[in-house]
């Protein structure tokens, strides 16, 4: 499709962050009960062939608006799925709802859709309208009006904003970013994510459309080709190892496949490898509990290194240990950011993406990483 607009832009929009642990704790769940909920949802999601999307512990979300005049929504910007949907007017939810009767640019479609995720499901019908992100207004964007939503009550956002490839779209539609580039709204056919891992930071993260923001990364990008640019941002990597001390390193896996998923909190991988990683973390800390007191974490912890396109990306405990402030006692509790998927494919979620800035290069079908900086 020919590009149709002049003066394309590169724009950055702020992202906020929210923690499901705190929300469930306020409702009276114990830490162990929350852990079991977390594990069952992760296993359901990553052990299936459904389009991958998650909103479990730490989520990052931002603002969009739909229609003329704009109706505002918060959404999870998710590279693990392609579809955009928000609640319809007749959906029984407390989230913001889209009302087509109030938009002069609405166009009916009516095609039914049903999307089943590991952690929930939604169904409804397709519509078209102007969808605006950071002042960039895509015309005639197909999106879903969800009439039934299951499993999404606890998420802080109203809907989901897919940013993967369109081949797996249940709406049979181009993702918003693809249309933004085709309509000449963004300068380059790429976008970048920066996630802050510091809970007290003023900014939870940032999504840059049409380029990347050099204020949030340092050095050069290392890129990996997307294997099949049809559904997911999936690529091959060279291997993963654990460095328990500078002189004690063990290769956990040689070669492998992974995909970068902003909609998943942790890092998922094959059961045996993840068990070895978490065992090393437990031994270093001296505990086998799911949740543990952050104050007992020693200064010397194992590093986990992924080698991607010949470049080492080393995760430190500062990033792979998740710290949560308990609302009932104000104390910090911690857990490992690694979880089992029950299959060979790795999922590099926000724990990885918090330490490394990510560039999703649509034009060249590649995913790129660089060291992040606050």
N, C-alpha and C positions, 0 to 999 in steps of 0.2 A: 504494500500500500504506500502511495506517495505521501510524504509528510506535508501537512497542510497549513501550518502556522508559522509566523515569523517570530524571531527573537526567542528561541527556546532557552530554557533556564536550567540552572542547577540550584536546587533549594533544599534546605535542611529543616526538618520539623522535630520538635522535642518529643520524647517518649517518657511516659510515667511508668512507675513500677508498682506492683502490688504482690502481696504474699498470701497465698491460700492458707498456709499454716496458721497465721494470725486470725484469719477470718473464721476458720473452723474452731480454733481454740476459744474464741469469744462465744461460740455457740455451745460450748461445754464438752467438746471432744478432748480426750486425753492425748498426750504426745504419741503413745503407742498406737492408739486407734487411728490417729492421723497418718502415721507411718504405714499402717496396713491399707488404708484408703489410697494413699499415694502409690504404694507398690502394686495394688490390684489394678489401678487405672493405667499405670505405665505398662504392665504386662499385657493388659487388654489392648492397648494401643499398638505397642511395638511387636506383639506376637501375632498380629493379623495382617491381612492384605488390604485393609481399608486405607483410604487416603490419610496420611499421617498428620494429625493435628493434636495439640495438647494445650492445656491451660492449667497445669497442676500447681506447682509451688510458686516460683517466681515468674511473673509475667510482665511484659512490657507492652504498653498500648498507647495509642495516640488518637488524634481527632480527625474526623472527616465530616463532610456534610453532603446531603443528597437532596436534589430538587431545587426548585426556584419558587419562592425564596428557600434558602438553605434550611434543612432540618439536620441538627447536629447529632453525631454519634461518636462513641469511643469504640475503637476496634483494635484487635490484635493483628499486627502486621506479620503475616506468617508465611515463611518460605517453604513450608511443608505441605501446602495445599494451594489450589489455584482460584478457588471461588470466593466471591464477596457476598455476604448476606447479613441482613439486619432483621430484627423482629418486625412483622407486619402489624398493622393497626389492630387487627383482631386476635393477635397472639396474647395469651394470658401470661404476662410477665410484667415485672416492675421496671424492666429496662426501657430505654427510649424506643419508640416505635415509629415506623415510617407510615405517613398518611399520604397516599397518592392524590387524594382529592385536593390537597393543599399545594400541589406543585403544577405550575403551568408548563413544565417541560417533561412531564410524565408521559410515557408511552406504554400501553398495555402489551403484555406478551402472553402470560397465563400458562406457559408450559410448566407442568408440575415437576418438582424435584424432591429427592429424598437423599440425604447424606448421612451415612452411618460412620461415626468415629468410634475409636476404642473407648473413649470416655463419655460418649453421648451421641445424640442424633438430632437432626432437625429436618423438617420437611415444610413445603409450602409451594410457592409458584414464582416464576421469573417475571421481572419487570425491567423497563428501561427508563433511565433518567440521567440527568447530569450529576456526576459525582465529583466533588471537589476535595482536593488534598493540598494543603499549604498554598491555597490560591490558584492551583492548577485545576481547571475544570474540564473533565473529559465528557464529551457529549455522547448521548445514546449508549451509556454503559449498561450492559446487562448485569443484573444482580438478583439475588434471591430475597424474597419476602418470606421470612420464616413464620409459619402459623403455629407449628408445634416445635417446642424445644425441650429436649430431655438431657439432663446432665450439665446444663450451662447456668444453673441458677446462681452458683457461687462465684462465677467469674465477674470481675469488675467491669469488663467491657460489654458493650451492647451486642457486638457481632464480630465477625471474622473477615479479614482482608487478605485474600490469597495472593501470593507473589511467586508461586512456582510456575512451571510450564503448563500450557493450557490443555495438553493431551488428556489429562485425568479430570477435566472439569465436568462435574455433574450437571452444570448449567449449559454445557456446550458453548462456552463463551470465552472470549479473550480476557485475561486478567487486566485490571485497571492500568498497571504500569505499561503493558504492551500497547494499549490504546493511547496512553499519554505520549509515548514515543511516536507512534504512527501519526498522531494528530499534531506533531511538532511542538509539544509543550515542554519537553525536556531536551537538554543539549546532547547528552550521550545516552546510549542504550545500556545503561548500567545503574545500579543503586548500591548504597553502602549502609552498613549498620554498625553503630557503636553502642555498647551496653556498659553502663557503669556498674561495677560490682560493689560499690560502697553505699550501704543503706542510708547514710546520712547526707549523701550528696544532694545538691540542689537540682540536678538533672539526672533522671533515670537512664536516659540514653538518647540516641538521635538516629533518625533515618534520613539519608541524603538521597534525593531523587535526581537522576541525570548526571551522576558523578559520585565523588567521594569527598570527604572533608579532611584535609591534611592536618587540621588542628587536633584530630583524635587518633592519629597513628604516626608511627615513626619508622624509618627505613623503607625498604622496597617490598612490594607485594611478591609473594610466591603463589603461583596459580596452578590449578589442576583442571584438566579438561573434564567437562560433564560427559559421562559415558553415553547416556541416551537422553538427549534433550527433548523429552516428550512429557515426562511427569515431574520428576524431582531433581533437585540439585545434587545428584549422586556422582561420585568420583572415586577413583582408585587412590590409595595411599600406600607408602612404602612399608610402614611398620609402626609398631608401638612398643615401647620399652618402659621399664620402671627403674629409676635410679635411686636406690635406697641410701647410698652414700656416693661421693664423687668417684670412689674406686670400685663400687659394687653395683653393677648394672646388669639387668636381665631382660632379654628380648622376650616379649609376651606373644607377639604375633608378627610374622613377616608377610607383608602384603595384606591387602584387605580392601573393603569397599565401605564408604561412608557417605552420608549426605548432611549438609548443613541445614539445620532446622531451627529457625528463630522461634517456633511455636513450642519447643520442648525445653524444659528447664535444665536438665542434667546432661550427662554423657552416657549413652547406652551402648552396650556391646555384647559379644558372645558371653554366655553365662560363666564358663570356666575362667576366661580372662578377667572378667569383672570380679569374680570371687577372689582371684589372686591379688588384684589391686586392693580390694577392700580388706583382705586379710593383712596385707602389708600396712595399710593405714591403721587398722585395729592394733596390730603389734606395736607400731610406733607410739600410739597413744596409750596403750595398755588397757583397752576396753573392747568388749564385743557387743556393746549396746547400740541400738539403732540411733538413739540420741544420746549425746554426752555433753558434759560441761565444757564449754569452750576454754575455760581457764586451765584445763589439764593438757592441752595440746602442746607438745614440746616444740622448741625452736627448730629442731632438725626433723624434717618430715620428708618422705619420699617425693621425688619429682616424677611426673608421668610425661613422657615425650612421644609425640606423634611426629613421624617424618612424612612430609607431604611434598612431592616433587623435589626431593633431595634436600629440603629445608627442615630443620628440627624446630618443632613448636613445643616448648616445654611448659607444662602446667605446674604451678607451685600450689602449695596448700592454701595460700592466701585466696586462691580462686576456686579450687575444687572442694574446699570445705565450706558448706553453707552455714552461715550464722543467722540465727533468728532470735529476736528479743521476745521473751515470753510475756504476754500481756498480763498474766495473773501475778507474776512475781518480779517482772522487770529484768530477769536474769537472761544471759545469752546462752542458748543451747545450739549445738552443732550436729551436723550429719555429713556423710560423704555425698558427693555429687555424682557418683557413678552408680548406674543401675543395670540390671540384666534385661536383655531384650528377648532371649530365647531363640535367637537366630544369628547368622554370621554378620549381618549388616550392622555397621556402627552408626550411631546418631550423635552428631556433634551439635549439642544444644547450647543454651545460654551460658553454661559453665565454661565451655570452650570459647564461645564468642565474646565472653566478657573479658578474656585476656587477649584476644586477637581480633582486631578490626576485620570485618568481612566485606568483600566486594563481590557482588553478583553481576557478572559481566554477561549480559544477554547477547550482545553483539557477537562475542567470540565463544559463547557457550563454555564458560569457565568460572570457577569459584576461586577467589584469591584471598589470602590472609596476610596481615602485617601486624607487628607488635602494636598494641594499643597504648594510648597515653591519655591521661585524664585532662 
